[in-house]
Amino acid sequence: MPLDHQTKILMDRTDSILYYAASGLPQDQGAGWIGGNAPGFFDDQEDLIHEGGQRYIFYLSLVHPFKPGSMISIFIPEDYEEYLENNIYPNCSIKVMEHPISTESVKDTFTNPGLIKHTISDGEVSHEEQSLDQSFLIKVGGNPRLIQNEDYYFTKLREESFSFLFQVDEEGYPETLLQHDYSYPFGFGSLYIFAKIGTSEIQHPVAGFWQFS
């Protein structure tokens, strides 16, 4: 992506990139996937993902919009109460991993039984004001669309110079994404990812917080 577009999205925040979940779209035509198996990069890396007695399941992988050779993958605790109680940085239990581009694994080591795999569409640049008024699965850059606009969500993130990178919004789930009798992982809410954002590089993506209505 040209640097001037990146500046509008992450610095000026006048534009954003929107992604949608699609069924039937070949994976090689999209920007990642939600549900299904984790990337093959994590094969045989259970020790990296699981922590002590806490087991994690795969949520989604997105090709990094500003680093074509990288992906960002998200894992959530198997135990809903664990991440319900630990939902704000630096105590947010959601794991965000940046890693080299990887195809989906054939192993179901981390697979979330509640999600039916969907491809994530290629991103579309949108003007910020328009993006805040429409449905999306993922919104990169611009400003976060918050469910609760409370300062305490941002306190530690600002202290450590983290800035908003993207959000995953469950309002943008297609009806075909959830298995029958399974609940929304974030309670029909939204997950907010932050990173250290400089003029030339983006580093250390982390789960900032998640909210639900």
trRosetta pair geometry for C-beta under 8 A, 3 or more apart (Angstrom, degrees):
i j d omega theta_ij theta_ji phi_ij phi_ji
1 5 5.1 -106 172 82 101 127
1 6 5.5 122 109 -58 114 92
1 65 6.5 21 -20 158 143 82
1 66 6.0 -68 41 -107 121 64
2 5 4.8 92 66 6 83 103
2 6 7.1 -151 99 -6 44 88
3 6 5.4 -54 -148 37 38 115
3 7 6.3 44 152 -24 68 102
4 7 5.5 -47 -149 32 34 116
4 8 6.7 37 152 -19 63 101
5 8 5.8 -53 -152 34 34 111
5 9 6.3 25 153 -15 66 111
5 15 7.2 -67 -160 78 71 149
5 125 6.9 -79 -156 -107 118 144
6 9 5.8 -63 -147 41 31 108
6 10 5.8 -16 172 19 70 115
6 11 7.7 58 126 -2 68 100
6 66 5.8 85 -118 -117 122 119
7 10 6.9 -73 -124 55 19 80
7 11 4.6 -33 -158 36 64 125
7 12 6.0 52 144 -4 77 101
8 11 7.4 -11 -46 53 12 82
8 12 5.0 -34 -128 54 43 120
8 13 7.7 -180 164 -33 45 10
8 14 5.1 -67 -165 55 88 95
8 15 4.4 34 133 21 114 113
9 12 8.0 44 5 55 19 80
9 13 7.1 31 174 -105 24 43
9 15 5.1 -57 -81 85 70 90
9 16 6.0 114 -139 -107 88 36
9 17 6.4 9 -132 -21 141 92
9 125 7.7 -98 -78 -130 117 97
9 140 6.7 12 178 121 129 90
9 141 3.3 -4 171 177 88 171
9 142 6.7 -52 -153 -37 62 63
10 13 7.1 7 -159 -72 8 73
10 66 7.8 -2 -31 -62 145 151
10 141 5.1 -87 -68 -117 60 109
10 163 7.3 95 -171 117 89 135
10 165 7.7 3 -118 -119 108 59
10 197 5.4 -145 175 -171 124 143
10 202 7.6 -102 -137 -86 162 121
11 197 7.9 -162 -73 139 70 123
11 199 7.5 35 -79 -106 138 71
12 15 7.8 43 83 13 105 78
13 16 7.7 22 -158 -67 66 87
13 128 6.4 70 152 -93 68 148
13 141 6.4 -161 -119 172 69 83
13 142 5.1 109 -167 -137 81 32
13 143 5.6 74 172 -47 133 77
14 127 7.1 -36 155 -150 76 72
14 128 5.4 -122 -173 -6 30 123
14 142 7.6 -87 80 -109 7 79
15 125 5.6 1 177 -172 127 98
15 126 6.7 152 -161 78 75 38
15 127 6.0 -58 -107 -111 71 38
15 128 6.0 -112 -87 -42 17 82
15 141 6.8 16 98 112 65 130
15 142 6.5 -109 112 -69 23 95
16 125 7.6 158 85 -151 32 55
16 126 5.6 -24 67 64 80 89
16 128 5.6 97 -14 -100 100 68
16 131 4.7 -79 54 26 126 176
16 139 5.3 7 162 -174 139 91
16 140 6.1 157 -172 76 80 51
16 141 4.6 -175 -121 83 68 83
16 142 3.3 -47 -62 -14 114 122
17 65 5.7 155 56 -134 164 157
17 123 3.9 14 175 179 114 132
17 124 6.8 146 -158 66 65 31
17 125 5.7 -37 -98 -93 72 55
17 126 7.3 139 -113 15 21 81
17 139 7.4 151 75 -158 49 44
17 140 4.1 -8 54 54 101 111
17 141 6.2 68 8 29 82 110
18 123 6.5 138 63 -154 33 74
18 124 5.2 -30 61 61 89 88
18 126 5.1 27 -9 -4 118 132
18 131 5.8 -166 -60 -129 119 108
18 134 7.5 0 -126 88 159 118
18 136 4.4 -104 -153 -122 104 138
18 138 7.2 150 -157 83 43 60
18 139 5.8 -11 -102 -104 71 71
18 140 7.8 -149 -65 22 28 76
19 31 6.1 -99 -123 59 131 135
19 62 7.2 -178 23 -129 176 121
19 120 5.2 17 168 179 127 103
19 121 5.7 174 -159 64 70 78
19 122 7.6 -130 -117 126 88 14
19 123 5.1 -49 -70 -94 89 73
19 124 7.7 155 -78 14 42 74
19 136 6.7 87 56 -177 45 101
19 137 5.5 -67 102 66 81 100
19 138 4.0 2 51 54 113 106
19 139 7.8 -150 23 -65 75 33
19 140 7.5 58 -12 -15 106 102
20 120 7.4 155 79 -155 32 59
20 121 4.6 14 56 18 81 128
20 136 6.4 -98 -79 -144 73 61
20 137 5.3 127 -130 1 32 109
20 172 6.5 -129 -125 -178 67 117
21 34 5.7 -55 -109 34 121 130
21 118 4.1 54 -178 117 104 141
21 119 7.3 142 -158 76 58 40
21 120 6.1 -40 -98 -99 60 60
21 121 7.5 -136 -78 -10 10 87
21 137 4.8 113 -25 -76 88 152
21 172 6.8 129 6 136 98 93
21 173 6.6 4 33 -133 146 44
21 174 5.3 -130 91 -3 109 102
21 177 6.1 28 128 -82 157 128
22 25 4.1 45 106 -6 124 130
22 30 7.0 -166 47 -95 112 129
22 118 6.2 151 62 -180 28 101
22 119 5.2 -34 68 72 86 92
22 120 7.6 126 19 -123 82 13
22 121 5.2 79 -12 -60 123 96
22 174 7.6 100 -101 -32 29 146
23 116 7.9 6 -102 121 120 114
23 118 5.3 -67 -73 -119 68 94
23 119 7.5 143 -102 21 23 83
23 174 6.6 -127 -17 87 103 158
23 176 5.4 -28 -38 91 148 146
25 29 5.7 -117 174 78 93 115
25 30 5.6 94 122 -56 123 114
25 119 4.2 -119 79 64 102 141
25 121 6.7 5 111 -91 177 74
26 29 4.7 80 70 5 88 107
26 30 7.5 -174 93 -10 48 91
26 119 7.2 66 95 -76 17 160
27 30 5.9 -68 -153 35 39 108
27 33 6.0 -30 -125 -58 106 124
27 103 7.7 95 123 -146 140 87
27 104 6.9 -87 -146 -9 165 121
27 119 5.4 -155 -100 -105 55 112
29 119 7.3 38 70 169 80 154
29 122 7.5 -79 156 -33 64 105
30 33 6.9 94 93 -68 140 71
30 119 3.9 176 -24 172 159 108
30 120 5.2 131 167 71 123 51
30 121 5.6 -82 -130 -104 94 22
30 122 6.4 -144 -142 -45 43 62
31 62 6.0 18 133 -154 98 74
31 63 4.7 -111 -167 32 74 106
31 65 7.8 16 -164 -83 138 79
31 120 5.0 -73 68 104 81 102
31 121 6.7 12 13 107 101 28
31 122 5.2 122 -40 -107 106 43
31 123 6.0 45 -49 -27 165 82
32 60 6.4 75 138 170 124 91
32 61 4.6 -151 -157 103 111 67
32 62 4.1 -103 -8 -103 163 39
32 63 5.5 -159 -51 -12 96 69
32 71 6.7 134 -103 -144 113 111
32 119 7.7 145 88 -164 37 58
32 120 4.3 1 68 40 82 129
33 36 5.5 -12 136 35 133 138
33 60 6.7 -154 104 -146 42 75
33 61 6.1 17 49 50 69 90
33 104 6.6 -9 40 -73 148 123
33 117 5.8 7 175 -165 124 96
33 118 6.6 168 -155 86 77 40
33 119 5.4 -49 -100 -111 85 44
33 120 5.9 -148 -82 -5 25 87
34 59 6.9 -27 -146 155 81 61
34 60 4.0 -23 -104 -100 75 110
34 115 6.6 -103 143 179 82 139
34 117 7.2 163 86 -144 46 50
34 118 5.4 -8 58 59 92 90
34 120 6.1 94 -20 -60 91 100
34 137 7.2 -127 -26 -176 151 139
34 177 6.9 -5 104 -145 121 122
35 58 8.0 105 -147 107 18 98
35 60 7.5 6 -8 -86 44 76
35 112 6.4 -100 -125 62 63 108
35 115 3.3 -146 -102 134 101 110
35 116 5.5 18 170 86 164 19
35 117 4.1 -151 104 -87 101 44
35 118 6.0 68 34 11 120 70
35 177 6.6 -168 -32 -162 138 82
36 58 7.5 -64 84 105 55 134
36 104 5.8 -39 141 -142 130 140
36 111 6.8 -77 154 -125 25 100
36 115 7.5 -74 -8 109 47 105
36 117 3.1 57 -54 -98 102 125
37 58 6.8 72 -177 44 28 162
37 104 5.1 107 70 -180 97 97
37 105 4.6 -118 142 66 127 83
37 106 7.1 120 61 -122 175 5
37 107 6.4 133 -155 77 135 46
37 108 5.6 -99 -99 -100 103 54
37 109 7.7 72 -151 31 97 68
37 110 7.2 102 -159 58 60 81
37 111 5.3 -44 -96 -78 59 103
37 117 7.8 -17 5 -83 57 136
38 41 8.0 -98 142 56 96 75
38 42 4.7 -43 131 55 133 136
38 58 4.0 -154 -73 -88 88 141
38 61 7.4 113 -154 -45 56 122
38 73 6.7 71 -154 -168 91 143
38 75 7.5 7 -105 -87 127 105
38 104 7.6 149 96 -145 20 66
38 105 5.7 12 76 15 66 124
38 109 6.8 -57 28 67 120 94
38 110 4.2 34 -26 56 129 129
38 111 7.3 -128 -16 -66 76 57
39 42 5.8 96 72 3 74 95
39 61 5.4 101 -43 -92 109 160
39 71 6.6 134 -64 83 158 155
39 73 5.9 -115 5 -77 117 144
39 99 7.1 177 80 85 149 133
39 102 3.7 90 177 93 121 119
39 103 6.9 133 -145 82 78 19
39 104 6.4 -81 -106 -102 45 37
39 105 6.3 88 145 -28 19 90
40 43 5.3 -12 -167 -19 61 116
40 102 5.1 -148 51 177 78 111
40 103 5.8 20 1 71 119 69
40 104 6.9 81 -33 129 83 16
40 105 4.2 142 -87 -85 60 76
40 106 7.7 29 -94 2 104 66
40 107 7.9 107 -116 23 68 97
41 45 7.6 -14 133 4 62 146
41 71 7.9 178 5 52 149 125
41 73 7.9 -172 62 -12 124 149
41 99 5.0 137 144 144 161 142
41 100 6.5 163 -104 62 136 80
41 102 3.8 -118 -30 -61 102 165
42 45 4.7 -103 -158 52 59 120
42 48 7.3 -132 -139 70 86 124
42 49 6.4 47 -161 -44 125 131
42 58 8.0 167 62 -87 156 116
42 73 7.3 -124 -38 104 131 165
42 97 7.9 90 -80 93 117 162
42 99 7.9 171 -55 16 84 176
42 102 7.9 139 -6 107 71 162
42 105 7.0 -88 60 -38 81 141
42 109 7.5 -149 118 75 101 131
42 110 6.6 -8 115 -8 141 143
43 105 5.3 157 -64 -123 100 132
43 107 5.7 113 -114 26 96 139
43 109 7.2 142 -120 4 54 143
45 48 4.2 -21 171 25 100 123
45 49 6.3 90 117 -15 87 97
46 49 6.0 -68 -149 45 35 100
46 50 5.4 4 171 9 78 115
46 109 6.5 -117 -80 178 102 132
47 50 6.8 -55 -114 55 23 89
49 56 4.9 -121 160 56 100 130
49 75 5.6 -111 -153 -177 111 178
49 95 6.7 169 -144 84 73 168
49 110 6.6 -48 139 -98 167 131
50 54 6.6 174 -164 90 69 59
50 55 5.1 -18 -120 -115 110 55
50 56 5.8 -155 -87 12 57 89
51 54 4.8 -3 67 59 85 109
51 56 7.7 60 3 -31 83 111
54 77 5.7 -51 -176 -129 108 110
54 78 7.7 174 -175 30 62 89
54 79 6.9 -93 -137 22 83 119
54 82 6.2 132 -133 -145 118 160
54 93 7.7 -116 -178 -158 150 120
55 77 7.3 103 80 -156 45 65
55 78 4.5 7 88 0 94 132
55 79 7.7 102 51 -16 76 88
56 75 4.2 48 162 156 129 120
56 76 6.5 153 -154 77 84 23
56 77 5.7 -61 -101 -99 69 40
56 78 6.5 -144 -103 -28 16 79
56 95 6.1 -7 -135 15 157 132
56 110 6.6 -8 106 -141 80 108
57 75 6.6 164 79 -159 26 81
57 76 6.1 -27 62 64 79 75
57 77 7.8 38 16 146 79 13
57 78 5.4 96 -21 -85 105 76
57 110 5.5 151 -144 178 44 71
57 111 6.9 -26 -157 104 97 18
57 112 4.3 108 149 -83 127 80
58 61 7.9 -25 -170 -36 112 94
58 73 7.3 -45 -142 -178 93 111
58 74 7.9 104 -164 86 54 54
58 75 5.8 -46 -101 -106 43 80
58 110 4.1 92 -31 121 98 111
58 111 6.1 -23 36 -98 114 32
58 112 5.8 -126 66 -20 64 93
59 73 8.0 142 56 178 78 67
59 74 4.3 -46 63 99 122 98
59 75 6.2 -178 1 -104 92 22
59 76 5.2 76 -56 -11 121 104
59 112 6.7 57 -89 -31 47 147
59 115 7.7 112 -140 -18 49 163
59 168 7.9 112 148 109 128 173
59 185 6.7 -171 -119 115 110 176
60 73 7.2 -162 101 -143 42 57
60 74 5.4 15 51 42 74 107
60 120 7.0 81 -167 -50 121 133
60 168 6.9 156 34 -115 146 149
61 71 5.2 12 -177 170 102 131
61 72 7.1 166 -152 84 56 43
61 73 4.4 -17 -100 -99 87 86
61 74 7.6 -167 -76 16 44 68
61 102 7.8 -89 -164 66 157 91
62 65 7.7 -21 148 -37 112 83
62 71 6.5 155 79 -160 36 79
62 72 5.3 -13 60 58 90 91
62 73 7.9 172 20 -79 60 42
62 120 6.1 -55 -105 86 83 166
62 138 6.5 131 -100 -126 148 171
62 166 7.8 -83 84 85 165 164
63 68 7.3 9 173 -143 113 47
63 70 7.6 123 -163 90 57 47
63 71 5.5 -54 -103 -102 42 79
63 101 6.8 18 -119 -110 93 100
64 67 4.0 -5 103 54 138 90
64 68 7.3 -118 73 -61 88 15
64 69 8.0 -17 46 64 119 42
64 70 4.1 12 6 87 138 96
64 71 6.1 -147 -24 -102 81 19
64 72 5.7 101 -82 -23 81 93
64 98 6.9 44 -75 -138 131 102
64 202 7.9 178 -171 76 120 129
65 123 6.0 16 -112 -4 120 162
65 140 5.3 78 4 177 156 171
66 202 5.7 85 77 8 138 136
67 70 4.0 9 110 29 120 118
67 202 7.2 -130 -30 53 113 107
69 100 6.4 -35 156 -139 87 76
69 101 5.8 -104 -169 -14 46 107
70 98 5.7 5 -180 -174 127 95
70 99 6.9 146 -154 78 79 25
70 100 6.4 -71 -108 -109 57 32
70 101 6.7 -116 -97 -47 9 70
71 98 7.3 168 85 -150 42 52
71 99 5.9 -24 62 67 88 75
71 100 7.3 23 16 120 89 20
71 101 5.5 111 -30 -104 103 49
71 102 6.4 -100 21 25 142 80
72 96 6.4 -7 -172 -173 103 92
72 97 7.1 152 -157 79 53 45
72 98 5.4 -26 -99 -95 73 69
72 193 7.4 86 161 -174 148 161
72 205 5.7 -20 -127 71 128 166
73 96 7.6 159 82 -155 44 45
73 97 4.9 -20 63 64 92 99
73 99 6.5 -15 9 24 113 116
74 94 6.4 -7 -165 176 100 107
74 95 6.9 151 -156 84 49 59
74 96 5.6 -13 -103 -103 77 68
74 97 7.7 -178 -79 21 30 75
74 168 7.5 -110 21 -16 168 152
74 191 7.3 102 -163 126 156 156
74 193 7.7 -105 -87 -79 124 128
74 207 7.6 101 -136 -77 105 109
75 94 7.4 161 80 -166 49 60
75 95 4.3 -8 58 61 98 112
75 97 7.1 31 -2 -5 105 115
75 110 6.6 -65 -122 -170 114 136
76 83 6.0 -54 -165 -25 90 165
76 93 7.6 73 -154 110 60 95
76 94 5.6 -22 -104 -118 74 83
76 95 7.6 -155 -72 26 29 77
76 112 7.7 37 50 -91 106 131
76 185 5.9 102 70 -174 171 131
77 80 7.5 178 92 -74 98 20
77 82 4.2 -82 123 81 163 132
77 83 4.8 172 30 -34 114 105
77 93 5.1 -18 -24 143 124 131
77 94 7.8 -101 -8 -85 80 48
78 82 8.0 49 61 25 52 136
79 82 4.1 79 89 -10 105 113
79 83 7.6 143 90 -2 67 78
80 83 6.7 -72 -157 46 36 89
80 84 5.8 40 151 -26 73 113
80 183 8.0 20 -98 74 152 132
80 185 7.9 -155 -109 -154 97 57
81 84 5.4 -56 -138 38 32 116
81 85 6.2 24 165 -14 67 108
82 85 6.6 -68 -156 38 20 100
82 86 6.4 -27 163 25 60 112
82 93 5.4 150 138 -149 93 174
83 86 5.9 -70 -127 65 39 83
83 87 6.3 89 164 -84 66 76
83 92 7.5 39 -149 -172 88 63
83 93 4.1 -126 -99 63 79 122
83 94 6.0 74 -140 -54 132 75
83 210 7.5 28 155 36 110 135
84 87 6.4 -12 -162 -52 23 119
86 91 4.7 -109 -150 147 92 88
86 92 6.0 156 144 -124 80 23
86 93 4.2 88 88 -33 120 100
87 91 8.0 5 30 100 30 84
87 92 5.9 25 -171 -118 20 82
87 93 7.6 -32 -75 16 44 88
87 209 5.8 60 146 -156 75 77
87 210 5.4 -95 -160 50 100 81
87 211 7.9 118 160 -73 129 46
88 91 6.4 26 73 59 64 84
88 92 5.8 -142 85 -66 5 95
88 152 7.4 -9 -155 132 161 87
88 153 5.9 -127 -126 -130 116 60
88 156 7.6 117 147 29 96 121
88 208 7.6 -13 -149 153 57 56
88 209 4.4 6 -110 -105 65 110
89 92 5.0 -35 -66 -4 56 116
89 156 5.4 -150 111 86 87 119
89 157 5.4 81 73 -66 138 90
89 162 7.4 -31 116 45 167 161
89 194 7.1 -65 -22 35 159 132
89 206 6.1 81 -108 129 132 125
89 207 6.8 174 -67 98 96 61
89 208 5.0 -59 -12 -144 126 44
89 209 6.3 -97 -2 -53 79 76
90 156 5.6 -111 -25 148 85 152
92 206 7.5 118 60 159 125 94
92 207 4.3 -139 121 104 135 107
92 208 6.9 93 -20 120 162 12
92 209 6.0 -135 -89 -95 134 45
92 210 7.3 124 -147 -3 119 86
93 207 7.9 -39 68 76 31 151
94 191 6.5 153 -129 -148 173 127
94 207 3.6 128 77 -95 109 167
94 210 6.7 96 -27 -28 143 124
95 207 7.2 -49 -51 -16 8 125
96 193 5.9 132 -113 -130 152 112
96 205 4.9 -107 139 119 131 97
96 206 5.6 170 46 -130 130 23
96 207 5.2 164 -25 -41 114 77
98 205 5.6 117 -48 26 110 113
99 102 6.6 -14 115 -7 115 124
105 108 8.0 -174 102 -62 107 31
105 109 7.3 -26 109 19 153 102
108 111 4.0 -39 -163 -1 84 134
112 115 4.6 39 93 19 117 107
112 185 7.6 -29 -161 -79 151 128
113 179 6.7 -43 145 11 66 160
113 182 7.4 -172 108 -92 76 141
114 178 6.4 -20 164 -149 86 75
114 179 5.1 -130 -152 31 41 109
114 182 3.4 164 -141 -168 99 150
114 183 7.2 -37 -155 46 147 49
114 185 7.1 148 89 -65 138 88
115 177 6.2 -22 -148 169 80 81
115 178 6.7 -45 -106 -106 54 46
115 179 6.9 -85 -44 -16 11 92
115 182 7.7 -124 -50 115 47 155
115 185 7.7 -15 -57 -38 116 120
116 176 6.2 -81 77 151 139 76
116 177 5.8 -161 52 -155 87 30
116 178 7.2 -42 8 29 94 4
116 179 6.1 133 -42 -65 91 73
118 174 6.6 146 -110 34 160 122
118 176 7.2 120 -78 94 122 99
118 177 5.6 -56 -14 -103 135 91
120 137 6.7 -136 -128 92 94 145
120 138 6.9 22 -153 5 128 132
121 124 7.8 -6 120 -21 119 98
123 138 7.9 -73 -101 90 98 111
123 140 6.7 -24 -131 22 144 129
126 130 5.4 -122 175 85 104 110
126 131 4.2 122 104 -69 129 102
126 134 7.8 -113 -165 44 159 133
127 130 4.7 75 68 13 89 109
127 131 6.9 -169 84 -15 41 90
128 131 5.7 -58 -144 33 30 111
128 132 6.7 30 162 -23 65 104
128 142 4.2 161 -118 -132 99 117
128 143 6.7 64 -163 13 124 88
129 132 6.3 -56 -155 27 29 110
129 133 7.3 12 154 -6 60 111
130 133 6.2 -76 -162 41 35 103
130 134 6.6 7 157 -7 72 119
131 134 6.3 -76 -145 40 33 100
131 136 7.0 -4 -163 -23 88 146
131 139 6.0 125 167 -135 125 122
131 142 5.9 -178 69 -10 144 174
132 142 7.6 -149 -55 151 92 141
132 143 7.5 2 -81 69 122 96
132 145 5.5 160 -136 -90 78 112
135 169 7.7 -154 -159 105 61 128
135 171 5.6 -126 -132 127 92 102
135 172 5.1 152 169 -95 86 76
136 139 5.2 95 92 -61 145 90
136 169 6.0 72 79 45 72 126
136 172 4.8 -41 111 -89 23 145
137 168 6.6 -14 162 -150 69 74
137 169 6.6 -166 -155 55 22 75
137 172 3.8 -149 -72 117 48 132
137 173 7.1 95 -109 -72 93 43
138 166 5.8 13 -175 173 96 126
138 167 7.1 171 -148 85 54 45
138 168 5.5 -21 -96 -101 78 67
138 169 7.5 176 -82 14 27 79
138 172 7.6 -126 -15 78 42 157
139 142 6.6 -59 164 50 110 120
139 144 7.8 139 88 -123 122 50
139 145 6.8 65 41 4 160 107
139 166 6.2 171 87 -154 46 77
139 167 5.3 -1 53 52 94 90
139 169 6.8 32 -3 -12 105 120
140 165 6.9 -29 -145 158 76 63
140 166 4.2 -30 -101 -95 63 112
141 164 7.7 125 -126 111 28 93
141 165 7.4 -23 -65 -164 54 38
141 166 7.1 -13 -16 -83 48 74
143 164 6.9 78 -141 69 41 158
144 164 5.1 -134 -38 -138 103 147
144 167 5.4 106 -133 -44 91 136
144 190 8.0 144 -173 134 103 137
144 192 5.5 15 -128 -124 144 123
145 167 6.8 -143 39 64 77 157
145 169 6.9 9 68 -89 119 140
145 190 7.2 -135 84 -130 85 173
146 149 4.6 115 94 -80 143 73
146 153 7.9 162 -134 54 126 161
146 190 7.8 -150 -130 70 33 140
146 211 6.8 48 -163 35 72 162
147 189 6.1 -75 -15 -144 161 85
147 190 6.0 161 -25 24 112 112
147 211 4.2 -176 49 122 116 125
147 212 6.6 -23 107 -148 169 7
147 213 5.3 -124 -163 -69 127 78
148 153 7.4 138 93 -39 97 136
148 211 5.3 -158 21 -148 95 138
150 153 5.6 103 78 -11 82 99
151 154 6.0 -74 -166 44 51 102
151 155 6.5 71 144 -60 81 87
152 155 5.5 -19 -145 -17 45 120
153 157 7.8 -5 136 8 61 127
153 192 7.9 59 165 52 127 149
153 208 7.2 65 164 145 92 102
153 209 4.8 -101 -156 23 101 166
153 211 7.5 -28 -106 -62 147 117
154 157 5.2 -77 -157 52 55 114
154 158 5.3 50 151 -26 93 107
154 208 7.7 5 -105 -179 59 125
155 158 6.4 -68 -157 34 20 104
155 159 6.6 18 153 -19 61 109
156 159 5.4 -51 -147 34 37 117
156 160 6.4 13 161 -1 68 110
157 160 6.4 -74 -150 49 25 94
157 162 4.2 -82 -166 65 83 116
157 194 5.3 -61 -148 -180 128 179
157 208 5.3 17 -86 -136 144 107
158 161 7.5 37 -172 -77 34 29
158 162 7.3 -87 -66 51 26 72
161 196 6.2 45 111 -123 98 88
162 194 4.0 64 159 145 118 128
162 195 6.5 138 -150 63 86 8
162 196 6.3 -67 -103 -71 61 58
162 204 7.8 -100 -104 103 100 110
162 206 6.6 -63 -126 45 147 116
162 208 6.7 176 126 -96 139 106
163 194 6.2 162 78 -157 23 91
163 195 6.7 -37 61 66 72 60
163 196 7.6 90 17 -129 86 23
163 197 4.5 -68 53 24 127 121
164 167 7.7 -20 -167 -42 108 94
164 192 6.7 -54 -130 -173 94 106
164 193 7.9 94 -160 82 56 50
164 194 5.8 -55 -97 -105 35 79
164 208 7.4 -47 -103 -17 67 161
165 193 4.9 -59 66 108 108 91
165 194 5.7 146 0 -133 93 21
165 195 4.4 56 -57 5 134 107
165 197 7.0 170 -85 -63 87 120
165 202 7.0 106 -116 -166 121 131
165 205 6.0 -67 34 -121 167 100
166 192 8.0 -173 101 -150 37 49
166 193 5.1 3 60 54 73 112
167 190 5.3 16 176 175 119 112
167 191 6.4 162 -157 82 67 48
167 192 4.9 -21 -102 -102 95 64
167 193 6.9 -175 -84 16 39 76
168 186 7.9 135 96 0 101 152
168 190 6.6 171 83 -155 49 64
168 191 4.6 3 50 52 99 101
168 193 7.7 58 -12 -17 90 108
169 172 5.0 78 85 1 92 107
169 190 4.6 -10 -108 -109 68 105
170 173 5.3 -6 -166 -20 63 115
170 184 5.1 71 -167 -162 152 129
170 185 7.6 -170 -91 50 130 77
170 186 5.6 -167 -35 62 133 104
170 187 7.9 162 33 74 162 34
170 188 5.1 -145 100 -139 132 37
170 189 5.9 51 17 49 125 33
170 190 6.6 -135 7 -73 79 54
171 188 7.3 70 -69 -172 64 81
171 190 7.7 -19 0 -70 94 100
173 177 4.6 -111 -167 42 98 145
173 178 6.7 41 166 -29 143 98
173 184 7.3 -147 -8 -118 158 104
174 177 5.2 120 61 -29 73 99
175 178 7.9 -68 -174 33 39 90
178 182 5.3 -154 -175 77 94 102
178 183 7.8 -73 -152 145 136 6
178 184 6.9 -66 -88 -81 140 59
179 182 4.5 62 66 3 88 129
183 187 7.4 0 159 -93 115 52
184 187 5.7 160 85 -76 108 6
184 188 4.7 118 41 -52 167 57
184 189 7.3 142 128 12 128 67
186 189 4.0 -108 138 59 101 98
186 190 6.7 177 126 -9 148 12
186 191 5.8 -133 -84 -48 155 92
186 210 5.2 -111 -139 176 121 133
186 211 8.0 44 170 67 115 31
186 212 5.7 -177 150 -73 74 108
187 212 3.4 17 89 -138 115 164
187 213 7.8 -167 126 38 99 54
188 212 6.1 94 69 -152 59 102
188 213 6.5 -55 102 36 100 98
189 210 5.9 95 116 166 130 93
189 211 5.2 -163 -168 99 121 47
189 212 3.0 -86 -64 -89 126 71
189 213 6.6 175 -96 -6 78 64
190 210 6.6 -171 94 -151 42 73
190 211 5.8 -4 55 57 84 86
190 212 7.7 161 14 -84 57 52
191 207 6.7 -50 -174 -141 105 101
191 210 4.4 -24 -104 -102 66 107
192 207 7.6 101 77 -166 54 59
192 208 4.6 -54 105 60 99 114
192 209 5.5 6 49 58 113 68
192 210 6.7 178 12 -88 75 48
192 211 7.6 30 -14 1 113 97
193 205 5.6 9 175 -172 113 105
193 206 7.1 162 -156 80 68 33
193 207 6.2 -48 -104 -104 68 46
193 208 6.5 159 -129 -1 13 92
194 205 7.2 159 86 -149 35 57
194 206 5.7 -23 66 63 84 84
194 207 7.9 59 22 164 81 9
194 208 4.0 82 -13 -62 114 116
195 202 5.1 39 129 -178 144 94
195 203 6.4 154 179 71 99 32
195 204 5.9 148 -149 80 71 60
195 205 4.4 -32 -85 -91 107 63
195 206 7.0 150 -87 13 52 69
196 202 7.2 153 80 -161 56 47
196 203 4.5 -24 64 68 109 89
196 204 5.0 45 5 46 106 110
197 202 5.3 -3 -110 -114 70 84
198 201 5.4 16 56 54 109 65
198 202 7.4 -161 31 -76 67 42
198 203 7.6 20 3 5 105 102
202 205 7.5 34 148 -60 103 91
207 210 7.3 -27 -177 -37 112 95
